[in-house]
Amino acid sequence: MPGPEDAETPGERSPTAPAAVPVAALDAIGTAAYVVDEEGRVIAVNAHAEQLLGRPAEHLIGRDAHDLLHRDAHGHPLPRSRCSMRQAFHDRRTAQAEEDWFECGDGTLLPVSWLITPYDLGGREAGTLVLLHALRPPEVGRRPRPDTSGESMPELQRLALLAETTTRLTSTLDVEEALRRLTELVVPRLADWGVVDLITERDEVWRSAVVHAEGDGLVHREELQGPMPPVPAESPMPLSRALRGVASALAGPETYQREPDSGIAVEQRRLFEATGIRSAVIVPIRSTRAVLGALTLGRAKDPVDFTTADLPLIEDIARRAGLALDNARLYQRQRKVAETMQNHLLPQLPRVPGLRMTARYLPAPDASQVGGDWYDAFSLSDGATALAVGDVVGHDLEAAAGMAQLRNMLRAYAWAHKEPPSRIVDRLDEAVMHITDVSMATMILARVEARDDGHWELTWTNAGHPPPLLISHDGLAHFLTDGHGILLGTGVRTPRTDATAVLPPGSTLLLYTDGLIEAPGHTLDEGLHRLRRHAAALAHRPLTSLTDVVLGCATVPSGVTATTVNGSVDVTVPHDSPAYRVAASTDNGRATVAVPVQRADRDHTMTLTTVNGDVGARRD
């Protein structure tokens, strides 16, 4: 940057200014003017602008005009995303504003109107001309920067921020999403840096977010995140007090320069050194039941320090964040209970000579979808094997409990009464409204038994459930639509029927819940057609290929049960697919099921393969 000796008279062109911008031409304009290059740096300024802004040319040349001059009405640096001049500058268009605020050399604020327009720098790089006009004479118009010991944000803006905080944080029940929204609300609006420390359910402290405003975006500093030392019981340091829920406090680098009294103090010193934060405010994040963590807002580039006047607003934001985070945690805890309950209720599949079976269950990634999908397979007292799949109405813990009641009653009826599936389901329907909490449910109950000629015979009844799909070895697929009746729990008593079919050698029977055929914007008929078309076309393919395409075509897969005779079936579930069930039975064949561990970063699958009674497992 040129030094003072480079400027012989006010307004003289700096040696670094391009020759294409003659200062004499700017002086001839008759009003304050300067020119910036493609990056927004001042490359020429006239005497009128030097006098108006109280800044000599050497203090302007080479500096970013927005960062140096542009302020809001309270003297705070204006975020680039809110600067209409900056937006017009990037768009290379002419624009003007009736009133804005520039900071003069002595720190006072000057109300100005401005006009910018593209400026030709002689065919080299593009420039922009900025014209300024003081709305009042400089000696009258300038006013001191607002006293930051008072309230730093107007009441209307404060209320708008709190309303936005409440709306955005309460509209999600995911902890990670709530944290992301919280940091977006406060950075860069209130600070350059945002740090969130959360107390886990094991009373461990985890630095969950360290976010920095850079340009118009936010950058996550993951190297500063991670586990934190335990909270000391008596430490007077600001973060320790906030994590104990004692009080909010202001802090700066000097706060943590003294001899550290705990591991958390050491981490805080590292944070201030790594971020350059020179003024910070640290407040507790509380719910109605406990302290959940602490919110730290820091300013590094912002010249205005935090004061005690800032505490009420930031405490109010943290209080709303605490309620939202607590609700998200409670919701996820309830989902975990439902998942655990379902997993413990999943049946152990029977070992039947000549019939191999395997089953897997994947919970829904969306907590609202955890609930009543279920399957079962068990041996009957007469030697046949029962297969069942169903869906209890509802997607919550009550639906999961109702599923358990329904399944246990079905097992009892099917074992005690040597009757066709339709009669068993009739008994279940009669009892479901009186001795269970199930409102309504769909299901298929089937029996599979070997005939004297060596073939397998399927007998089933359907209570309002999507029909089974039978796929032959040569690629013919059709739905088994017979034996269909109304769902359970309606109170209407109509005769139920049974249907019987012989399962050809090498055929595959697919039982599934409705998530396999449901997709937003598509009808169930379209989903059924898609399932049949894909299954038929892929019957000749290798197992993994068939499975990837059939289940990949299901936009929202929620459940599947497969039975294979003299053949094989392979099921793979995408890591982002909702809950579904799989049960496969094979006769002198192979069944393979691949189910991912629920992780969002990549697919993890556990593959279980049975070949002639041998079992092997591998993790992909």
C-alpha positions as CSV (number, residue, x, y, z in Angstrom):
1,M,0.0,0.0,0.0
2,P,1.4,3.5,-0.8
3,G,2.7,5.4,2.2
4,P,2.0,9.1,3.0
5,E,5.1,10.2,1.1
6,D,3.6,8.8,-2.1
7,A,0.7,11.3,-2.0
8,E,2.0,14.8,-2.7
9,T,-1.4,16.5,-2.7
10,P,-4.9,15.4,-1.8
11,G,-6.5,13.6,-4.7
12,E,-3.3,12.9,-6.5
13,R,-3.3,9.5,-8.2
14,S,-1.4,6.9,-6.3
15,P,1.4,5.2,-8.1
16,T,-0.5,1.9,-7.8
17,A,-3.5,3.3,-9.6
18,P,-3.9,2.2,-13.2
19,A,-3.1,4.8,-15.7
20,A,-6.6,4.3,-17.2
21,V,-8.1,6.1,-14.2
22,P,-6.9,9.7,-14.4
23,V,-7.6,11.5,-11.1
24,A,-8.2,14.7,-13.0
25,A,-11.2,13.1,-14.6
26,L,-12.6,12.1,-11.3
27,D,-12.0,15.6,-9.9
28,A,-13.9,17.0,-12.8
29,I,-17.0,15.1,-11.8
30,G,-17.7,17.7,-9.0
31,T,-18.8,15.2,-6.4
32,A,-17.1,12.6,-4.2
33,A,-16.0,9.7,-6.4
34,Y,-13.8,6.6,-6.3
35,V,-13.1,3.7,-8.6
36,V,-12.7,0.0,-7.5
37,D,-11.3,-2.9,-9.4
38,E,-12.9,-6.4,-10.0
39,E,-12.2,-7.4,-6.4
40,G,-13.7,-4.3,-4.9
41,R,-10.4,-2.6,-3.9
42,V,-10.1,1.2,-4.3
43,I,-7.7,2.0,-7.2
44,A,-8.4,5.8,-7.5
45,V,-10.1,8.5,-5.5
46,N,-10.7,12.2,-6.0
47,A,-10.2,15.1,-3.6
48,H,-13.9,15.5,-2.9
49,A,-14.1,11.9,-1.6
50,E,-11.0,12.4,0.5
51,Q,-12.6,15.5,2.1
52,L,-16.0,14.0,2.5
53,L,-14.8,10.8,4.1
54,G,-12.0,12.4,6.1
55,R,-9.5,9.9,4.7
56,P,-6.5,10.7,2.6
57,A,-6.0,8.7,-0.6
58,E,-3.2,6.6,0.8
59,H,-5.6,5.3,3.4
60,L,-8.1,4.3,0.7
61,I,-6.0,3.0,-2.2
62,G,-5.7,-0.8,-2.2
63,R,-8.3,-1.3,0.5
64,D,-11.6,-3.2,0.2
65,A,-14.2,-0.4,0.0
66,H,-17.0,-2.4,1.5
67,D,-15.0,-3.5,4.5
68,L,-13.4,-0.1,5.1
69,L,-16.4,2.2,4.6
70,H,-19.8,0.5,4.6
71,R,-21.7,0.3,7.9
72,D,-25.3,-0.1,9.1
73,A,-27.2,2.7,11.0
74,H,-25.7,1.5,14.3
75,G,-22.1,1.6,13.1
76,H,-21.7,-2.2,12.7
77,P,-20.0,-3.7,9.7
78,L,-22.6,-4.5,7.1
79,P,-22.7,-8.2,6.1
80,R,-22.0,-8.5,2.4
81,S,-25.2,-10.5,1.9
82,R,-27.2,-7.4,3.0
83,C,-25.2,-4.9,0.9
84,S,-27.2,-3.7,-2.1
85,M,-24.1,-1.9,-3.5
86,R,-22.1,-5.1,-3.3
87,Q,-24.8,-7.1,-5.1
88,A,-25.0,-4.5,-7.9
89,F,-21.1,-4.5,-8.1
90,H,-21.0,-8.2,-8.7
91,D,-23.9,-8.0,-11.2
92,R,-22.0,-5.3,-13.2
93,R,-25.0,-3.1,-13.3
94,T,-25.9,0.5,-12.4
95,A,-27.6,1.0,-9.1
96,Q,-28.3,3.7,-6.5
97,A,-29.5,4.1,-2.9
98,E,-31.1,7.1,-1.2
99,E,-29.6,6.6,2.2
100,D,-26.7,4.5,3.5
101,W,-24.0,4.9,6.1
102,F,-20.2,5.2,5.6
103,E,-17.6,5.4,8.3
104,C,-15.3,8.3,8.2
105,G,-11.7,8.4,9.1
106,D,-12.4,9.7,12.6
107,G,-14.9,6.9,13.3
108,T,-18.0,9.0,12.8
109,L,-20.9,7.9,10.6
110,L,-22.0,9.8,7.6
111,P,-25.4,9.4,5.9
112,V,-24.9,9.3,2.1
113,S,-26.7,8.6,-1.1
114,W,-24.7,6.8,-3.8
115,L,-24.7,5.7,-7.4
116,I,-22.5,3.0,-8.9
117,T,-22.0,2.1,-12.5
118,P,-19.5,0.0,-14.5
119,Y,-16.3,1.9,-15.5
120,D,-14.0,1.2,-18.5
121,L,-10.4,0.7,-17.4
122,G,-9.1,0.8,-20.9
123,G,-9.8,-2.7,-22.0
124,R,-7.8,-4.4,-19.3
125,E,-9.9,-5.3,-16.2
126,A,-13.3,-4.2,-15.4
127,G,-13.9,-1.4,-12.9
128,T,-16.7,0.3,-11.1
129,L,-17.3,4.0,-10.5
130,V,-18.9,5.0,-7.2
131,L,-20.4,8.5,-6.7
132,L,-21.2,9.7,-3.2
133,H,-23.4,12.6,-2.0
134,A,-23.7,13.6,1.7
135,L,-27.4,13.9,2.7
136,R,-26.4,16.6,5.1
137,P,-23.3,18.8,5.2
138,P,-20.5,16.8,6.6
139,E,-20.0,19.0,9.6
140,V,-23.7,18.5,10.4
141,G,-24.4,15.0,9.1
142,R,-21.6,13.2,10.8
143,R,-22.5,11.6,14.1
144,P,-20.6,9.5,16.6
145,R,-20.8,5.7,16.5
146,P,-23.7,4.5,18.7
147,D,-22.8,3.9,22.3
148,T,-22.5,0.1,22.4
149,S,-23.1,0.1,26.1
150,G,-26.8,0.3,25.4
151,E,-28.9,-2.1,23.4
152,S,-27.0,-3.1,20.3
153,M,-30.1,-4.2,18.2
154,P,-33.3,-2.2,17.7
155,E,-36.3,-3.8,19.4
156,L,-38.1,-4.6,16.2
157,Q,-35.1,-6.5,14.8
158,R,-34.7,-8.2,18.2
159,L,-38.3,-9.4,18.2
160,A,-38.0,-10.5,14.5
161,L,-34.8,-12.5,15.3
162,L,-36.5,-14.2,18.3
163,A,-39.6,-15.1,16.2
164,E,-37.4,-16.5,13.5
165,T,-35.5,-18.5,16.0
166,T,-38.6,-20.0,17.5
167,T,-40.1,-20.9,14.1
168,R,-36.9,-22.5,12.6
169,L,-35.8,-24.4,15.7
170,T,-39.2,-25.8,16.6
171,S,-39.9,-27.1,13.1
172,T,-37.3,-29.9,13.3
173,L,-37.0,-32.8,15.6
174,D,-33.5,-33.7,14.6
175,V,-30.6,-32.6,16.9
176,E,-28.1,-32.1,14.1
177,E,-30.5,-30.1,12.0
178,A,-31.4,-27.9,15.0
179,L,-27.7,-27.1,15.6
180,R,-27.2,-26.2,12.0
181,R,-30.2,-23.8,12.1
182,L,-29.0,-22.3,15.3
183,T,-25.6,-21.4,14.0
184,E,-27.2,-20.0,10.8
185,L,-29.4,-17.7,12.9
186,V,-26.6,-16.1,14.9
187,V,-23.6,-16.2,12.5
188,P,-22.9,-13.7,11.0
189,R,-25.9,-11.7,12.2
190,L,-24.5,-11.4,15.8
191,A,-21.0,-12.7,15.6
192,D,-18.1,-13.9,13.4
193,W,-17.9,-17.2,15.2
194,G,-20.5,-19.6,16.8
195,V,-19.6,-22.5,19.1
196,V,-22.0,-25.0,20.6
197,D,-21.0,-27.3,23.4
198,L,-23.5,-30.0,24.3
199,I,-23.8,-32.2,27.4
200,T,-24.6,-35.8,26.3
201,E,-26.9,-38.2,28.1
202,R,-23.7,-39.7,29.7
203,D,-22.9,-36.2,31.2
204,E,-20.0,-35.9,28.8
205,V,-19.3,-32.5,27.1
206,W,-19.0,-32.6,23.3
207,R,-18.0,-29.6,21.2
208,S,-20.7,-30.1,18.6
209,A,-20.3,-27.1,16.3
210,V,-17.6,-24.5,15.6
211,V,-18.7,-22.2,12.7
212,H,-17.0,-19.3,11.1
213,A,-18.5,-16.7,8.8
214,E,-16.4,-16.4,5.6
215,G,-17.8,-14.2,2.8
216,D,-21.5,-15.1,2.3
217,G,-21.2,-18.6,3.7
218,L,-20.4,-20.5,6.9
219,V,-17.4,-22.7,7.4
220,H,-17.3,-25.6,9.9
221,R,-14.0,-26.0,11.7
222,E,-14.2,-29.7,12.4
223,E,-10.6,-29.8,13.8
224,L,-11.9,-27.7,16.7
225,Q,-14.9,-30.0,17.4
226,G,-15.0,-33.2,19.4
227,P,-15.0,-34.4,23.0
228,M,-14.2,-32.0,25.8
229,P,-12.8,-32.5,29.3
230,P,-15.3,-32.9,32.2
231,V,-16.9,-29.9,33.7
232,P,-15.2,-28.9,37.0
233,A,-17.5,-28.4,39.9
234,E,-16.1,-25.2,41.3
235,S,-14.4,-23.5,38.4
236,P,-15.2,-19.7,38.1
237,M,-14.3,-19.7,34.3
238,P,-17.1,-18.6,32.0
239,L,-17.6,-21.8,30.0
240,S,-17.5,-24.0,33.1
241,R,-20.1,-21.8,34.8
242,A,-22.3,-21.8,31.7
243,L,-22.1,-25.6,31.4
244,R,-23.2,-25.8,35.1
245,G,-26.1,-23.4,34.4
246,V,-24.8,-20.9,36.8
247,A,-24.6,-17.7,34.7
248,S,-23.8,-16.1,31.4
249,A,-20.6,-14.1,31.0
250,L,-18.4,-12.0,28.7
251,A,-15.0,-13.3,27.8
252,G,-11.9,-12.5,25.8
253,P,-8.5,-13.9,25.1
254,E,-7.2,-12.5,28.4
255,T,-9.8,-14.5,30.3
256,Y,-8.0,-17.7,29.5
257,Q,-4.4,-16.4,29.7
258,R,-4.1,-17.1,33.4
259,E,-3.1,-20.5,34.7
260,P,-5.8,-22.9,33.6
261,D,-7.8,-24.5,36.4
262,S,-9.2,-27.4,34.3
263,G,-9.0,-29.2,31.0
264,I,-11.9,-27.1,29.6
265,A,-10.0,-23.9,30.3
266,V,-7.1,-25.3,28.2
267,E,-9.5,-26.1,25.3
268,Q,-11.0,-22.6,25.6
269,R,-7.6,-21.0,25.4
270,R,-6.9,-23.1,22.2
271,L,-10.2,-22.0,20.8
272,F,-9.5,-18.3,21.2
273,E,-5.9,-18.7,19.8
274,A,-7.1,-20.7,16.8
275,T,-10.1,-18.4,15.9
276,G,-8.7,-15.0,16.8
277,I,-11.8,-14.2,18.8
278,R,-11.2,-11.0,20.8
279,S,-14.7,-10.6,22.3
280,A,-17.1,-13.4,23.2
281,V,-20.3,-14.0,25.1
282,I,-21.0,-17.4,26.7
283,V,-24.5,-18.4,27.8
284,P,-26.1,-21.7,29.1
285,I,-28.4,-23.7,26.8
286,R,-31.2,-24.9,29.2
287,S,-34.3,-26.9,28.9
288,T,-37.1,-26.9,31.5
289,R,-35.4,-29.9,33.0
290,A,-31.7,-29.6,32.8
291,V,-28.7,-27.7,31.4
292,L,-28.0,-29.1,27.9
293,G,-24.9,-27.2,27.0
294,A,-23.5,-23.7,26.2
295,L,-23.5,-21.3,23.3
296,T,-20.5,-19.1,22.6
297,L,-20.6,-16.2,20.2
298,G,-17.3,-14.6,19.3
299,R,-16.2,-11.6,17.3
300,A,-12.8,-11.5,15.6
301,K,-13.2,-9.0,12.7
302,D,-16.1,-7.1,14.1
303,P,-14.7,-4.0,15.9
304,V,-17.6,-3.8,18.3
305,D,-17.1,-5.7,21.5
306,F,-19.9,-7.6,23.2
307,T,-21.3,-5.8,26.3
308,T,-23.7,-6.8,29.1
309,A,-26.5,-5.2,27.0
310,D,-26.1,-8.1,24.5
311,L,-26.7,-10.8,27.1
312,P,-30.5,-10.7,27.3
313,L,-31.0,-11.3,23.6
314,I,-28.4,-14.1,23.3
315,E,-29.8,-15.8,26.5
316,D,-33.3,-15.7,25.0
317,I,-32.0,-17.3,21.8
318,A,-30.2,-20.0,23.8
319,R,-33.3,-20.6,25.9
320,R,-35.3,-21.3,22.7
321,A,-32.5,-23.5,21.4
322,G,-32.6,-25.5,24.6
323,L,-36.3,-26.2,24.3
324,A,-35.9,-27.3,20.7
325,L,-32.9,-29.5,21.4
326,D,-34.7,-31.1,24.4
327,N,-37.7,-31.9,22.3
328,A,-35.5,-33.4,19.6
329,R,-33.7,-35.5,22.1
330,L,-37.0,-36.8,23.6
331,Y,-38.3,-37.6,20.2
332,Q,-35.2,-39.5,19.2
333,R,-35.3,-41.3,22.5
334,Q,-38.8,-42.4,21.9
335,R,-37.8,-43.6,18.5
336,K,-35.0,-45.6,19.9
337,V,-37.4,-47.2,22.4
338,A,-39.7,-48.2,19.5
339,E,-36.8,-49.6,17.5
340,T,-35.5,-51.5,20.5
341,M,-38.9,-52.9,21.2
342,Q,-39.4,-54.0,17.6
343,N,-36.0,-55.6,17.4
344,H,-36.6,-57.6,20.5
345,L,-40.0,-58.7,19.1
346,L,-38.6,-59.9,15.8
347,P,-39.1,-63.7,15.7
348,Q,-36.5,-66.4,15.6
349,L,-37.2,-68.2,12.3
350,P,-37.8,-72.0,12.6
351,R,-35.5,-74.6,11.2
352,V,-37.6,-76.8,8.9
353,P,-36.0,-79.7,7.0
354,G,-35.9,-78.9,3.3
355,L,-36.9,-75.3,4.0
356,R,-34.4,-72.6,4.6
357,M,-35.4,-69.2,5.9
358,T,-33.7,-65.9,6.8
359,A,-35.0,-62.6,8.0
360,R,-33.8,-59.0,8.5
361,Y,-35.4,-55.8,9.8
362,L,-34.3,-52.3,9.1
363,P,-35.8,-49.4,11.2
364,A,-37.0,-46.3,9.4
365,P,-34.5,-43.4,9.4
366,D,-37.5,-41.1,9.9
367,A,-38.7,-41.5,13.5
368,S,-42.3,-40.8,12.5
369,Q,-42.3,-44.0,10.4
370,V,-41.2,-46.4,13.2
371,G,-44.3,-48.4,14.2
372,G,-46.5,-51.2,13.1
373,D,-44.9,-53.1,10.2
374,W,-44.2,-56.7,11.2
375,Y,-43.5,-60.2,9.9
376,D,-43.5,-63.7,11.4
377,A,-42.7,-67.3,10.5
378,F,-43.2,-70.3,12.7
379,S,-43.9,-74.0,12.7
380,L,-47.5,-75.2,13.3
381,S,-48.6,-78.1,15.4
382,D,-49.5,-80.1,12.3
383,G,-46.0,-79.8,10.7
384,A,-46.8,-77.0,8.3
385,T,-45.0,-73.6,8.4
386,A,-46.8,-70.3,8.8
387,L,-45.7,-67.1,7.1
388,A,-47.2,-63.8,8.0
389,V,-46.7,-60.1,7.2
390,G,-48.8,-57.2,8.3
391,D,-49.0,-53.5,9.1
392,V,-50.7,-52.0,12.2
393,V,-52.2,-48.6,11.5
394,G,-50.0,-45.9,13.0
395,H,-46.3,-45.0,13.2
396,D,-45.4,-44.6,16.8
397,L,-44.6,-46.6,20.0
398,E,-48.3,-47.5,20.4
399,A,-48.3,-49.0,16.9
400,A,-45.3,-51.1,17.8
401,A,-47.0,-52.3,21.0
402,G,-50.1,-53.1,19.0
403,M,-48.0,-55.1,16.5
404,A,-46.6,-57.2,19.4
405,Q,-50.1,-57.9,20.7
406,L,-51.4,-58.9,17.2
407,R,-48.4,-61.2,16.4
408,N,-48.6,-63.0,19.8
409,M,-52.3,-63.6,19.4
410,L,-51.9,-64.8,15.9
411,R,-49.3,-67.3,17.0
412,A,-51.6,-68.6,19.8
413,Y,-54.6,-69.0,17.5
414,A,-52.6,-70.6,14.7
415,W,-51.0,-73.2,17.0
416,A,-54.1,-74.1,19.0
417,H,-56.5,-74.3,16.1
418,K,-55.8,-76.6,13.2
419,E,-57.9,-74.5,10.8
420,P,-57.4,-72.8,7.4
421,P,-55.7,-69.3,7.5
422,S,-59.1,-67.6,6.9
423,R,-60.6,-69.0,10.1
424,I,-57.5,-68.1,12.1
425,V,-57.7,-64.5,10.8
426,D,-61.5,-64.4,11.6
427,R,-60.8,-65.4,15.2
428,L,-58.1,-62.7,15.4
429,D,-60.4,-60.1,13.9
430,E,-63.1,-60.9,16.5
431,A,-60.7,-60.4,19.3
432,V,-58.6,-57.5,18.1
433,M,-61.2,-54.8,18.9
434,H,-61.9,-56.0,22.4
435,I,-58.6,-57.2,24.0
436,T,-55.9,-55.2,22.1
437,D,-55.0,-51.5,21.5
438,V,-55.0,-52.0,17.7
439,S,-57.5,-49.9,15.9
440,M,-57.0,-51.4,12.4
441,A,-54.4,-53.6,10.7
442,T,-53.7,-55.4,7.4
443,M,-52.1,-58.8,7.1
444,I,-51.5,-61.9,5.1
445,L,-51.4,-65.3,6.8
446,A,-50.1,-68.2,4.7
447,R,-49.2,-71.9,5.3
448,V,-46.5,-73.6,3.3
449,E,-46.4,-77.4,3.4
450,A,-44.8,-80.1,1.3
451,R,-47.1,-82.3,-0.8
452,D,-46.6,-86.0,-1.5
453,D,-45.4,-85.2,-5.0
454,G,-42.5,-83.1,-3.6
455,H,-43.9,-79.7,-4.5
456,W,-44.7,-77.0,-2.0
457,E,-48.2,-75.8,-1.6
458,L,-49.2,-72.3,-0.4
459,T,-52.5,-71.6,1.2
460,W,-53.3,-68.0,2.3
461,T,-55.8,-65.4,3.2
462,N,-55.4,-61.7,2.8
463,A,-56.9,-59.1,5.1
464,G,-56.5,-55.8,3.2
465,H,-52.8,-56.2,2.5
466,P,-51.0,-55.7,-0.8
467,P,-51.1,-59.1,-2.7
468,P,-48.2,-61.5,-2.7
469,L,-46.1,-61.7,-5.9
470,L,-45.1,-65.1,-7.3
471,I,-42.2,-65.0,-9.8
472,S,-41.4,-68.1,-11.8
473,H,-37.9,-69.2,-12.7
474,D,-38.5,-68.3,-16.4
475,G,-39.5,-64.7,-15.6
476,L,-43.3,-64.8,-15.4
477,A,-44.6,-62.8,-12.5
478,H,-48.2,-62.4,-11.3
479,F,-49.9,-61.2,-8.1
480,L,-51.9,-63.7,-6.0
481,T,-55.1,-61.6,-5.8
482,D,-57.4,-64.4,-4.6
483,G,-58.3,-64.9,-0.9
484,H,-58.7,-61.1,-0.5
485,G,-60.9,-59.7,2.3
486,I,-61.3,-56.5,4.4
487,L,-58.7,-55.4,6.9
488,L,-58.9,-56.1,10.6
489,G,-60.6,-53.9,13.2
490,T,-63.5,-52.6,11.1
491,G,-66.2,-54.3,13.1
492,V,-67.7,-55.6,9.9
493,R,-68.2,-59.4,9.8
494,T,-67.9,-60.7,6.3
495,P,-66.8,-64.3,5.3
496,R,-63.1,-64.6,4.6
497,T,-61.8,-67.0,1.9
498,D,-58.7,-69.0,1.4
499,A,-56.7,-69.4,-1.8
500,T,-54.3,-72.2,-2.8
501,A,-51.4,-72.2,-5.2
502,V,-48.6,-74.7,-6.0
503,L,-45.2,-73.1,-5.9
504,P,-43.3,-74.3,-9.1
505,P,-39.7,-75.3,-8.7
506,G,-37.3,-72.3,-8.7
507,S,-40.1,-69.9,-8.1
508,T,-40.0,-67.0,-5.6
509,L,-42.8,-65.8,-3.5
510,L,-42.6,-62.2,-2.4
511,L,-44.6,-60.8,0.6
512,Y,-44.1,-57.2,1.4
513,T,-45.5,-54.2,3.3
514,D,-46.8,-51.2,1.4
515,G,-43.7,-49.1,1.5
516,L,-42.2,-51.2,-1.3
517,I,-44.9,-49.9,-3.7
518,E,-45.7,-46.5,-2.3
519,A,-44.0,-43.4,-3.8
520,P,-45.0,-39.7,-3.6
521,G,-46.8,-38.6,-6.7
522,H,-47.6,-42.2,-7.8
523,T,-50.6,-44.4,-7.3
524,L,-50.4,-47.9,-5.7
525,D,-51.3,-49.4,-9.1
526,E,-48.2,-47.8,-10.6
527,G,-46.2,-49.2,-7.7
528,L,-47.5,-52.7,-8.2
529,H,-46.9,-52.5,-11.9
530,R,-43.4,-51.4,-11.4
531,L,-42.7,-54.1,-8.9
532,R,-44.0,-56.9,-11.1
533,R,-42.2,-55.5,-14.2
534,H,-38.9,-55.3,-12.5
535,A,-39.2,-58.7,-10.8
536,A,-40.2,-60.5,-14.0
537,A,-37.5,-58.8,-16.1
538,L,-34.8,-59.6,-13.6
539,A,-35.7,-63.2,-12.8
540,H,-32.7,-64.5,-14.9
541,R,-30.2,-62.1,-13.4
542,P,-27.6,-62.9,-10.7
543,L,-29.1,-62.4,-7.2
544,T,-27.3,-59.2,-6.3
545,S,-28.3,-57.5,-9.6
546,L,-31.9,-58.6,-9.3
547,T,-32.1,-57.3,-5.7
548,D,-30.4,-54.0,-6.4
549,V,-32.8,-53.1,-9.2
550,V,-36.0,-54.4,-7.6
551,L,-35.5,-52.6,-4.3
552,G,-33.8,-49.7,-5.9
553,C,-36.9,-49.0,-7.9
554,A,-38.9,-48.7,-4.7
555,T,-38.8,-45.0,-3.8
556,V,-39.9,-45.5,-0.3
557,P,-39.4,-49.2,0.6
558,S,-40.9,-50.1,4.0
559,G,-41.2,-53.8,4.2
560,V,-40.6,-57.1,2.3
561,T,-40.9,-60.8,3.0
562,A,-39.5,-63.3,0.5
563,T,-39.9,-67.0,0.1
564,T,-37.9,-68.9,-2.5
565,V,-38.4,-72.5,-3.5
566,N,-35.6,-74.4,-5.3
567,G,-34.1,-71.0,-5.9
568,S,-32.7,-68.0,-4.2
569,V,-33.4,-64.4,-3.2
570,D,-31.1,-61.6,-2.4
571,V,-32.3,-58.4,-0.7
572,T,-30.3,-55.2,-0.4
573,V,-31.5,-52.1,1.2
574,P,-30.2,-48.5,0.5
575,H,-28.9,-46.8,3.5
576,D,-31.5,-44.1,3.3
577,S,-34.6,-46.4,2.9
578,P,-37.3,-46.5,5.6
579,A,-38.3,-49.5,7.7
580,Y,-38.8,-52.8,6.0
581,R,-38.9,-56.5,6.8
582,V,-37.5,-59.5,4.9
583,A,-38.1,-63.2,5.4
584,A,-36.9,-65.7,2.8
585,S,-37.5,-69.4,2.6
586,T,-35.7,-71.7,0.1
587,D,-36.0,-75.3,-0.8
588,N,-32.6,-76.9,-1.8
589,G,-31.5,-73.4,-2.8
590,R,-29.9,-70.4,-1.3
591,A,-31.1,-67.3,0.4
592,T,-29.1,-64.2,0.7
593,V,-30.1,-61.0,2.5
594,A,-28.0,-57.8,2.6
595,V,-29.0,-55.1,5.1
596,P,-27.0,-52.0,5.8
597,V,-26.1,-50.8,9.3
598,Q,-27.9,-47.5,9.6
599,R,-25.2,-44.8,8.9
600,A,-25.6,-41.7,6.8
601,D,-22.1,-41.5,5.5
602,R,-21.9,-44.7,3.5
603,D,-23.6,-48.1,3.0
604,H,-22.7,-50.8,5.4
605,T,-24.1,-54.3,4.7
606,M,-24.2,-57.5,6.6
607,T,-24.7,-60.5,4.2
608,L,-25.9,-63.8,5.5
609,T,-25.8,-66.7,3.1
610,T,-27.0,-70.3,3.7
611,V,-25.9,-73.0,1.2
612,N,-26.9,-76.5,1.9
613,G,-27.1,-75.8,5.6
614,D,-23.8,-74.0,5.9
615,V,-23.9,-70.4,7.2
616,G,-21.3,-67.8,6.4
617,A,-21.3,-64.1,7.2
618,R,-19.3,-61.2,5.8
619,R,-19.4,-57.4,6.3
620,D,-19.1,-55.5,3.0
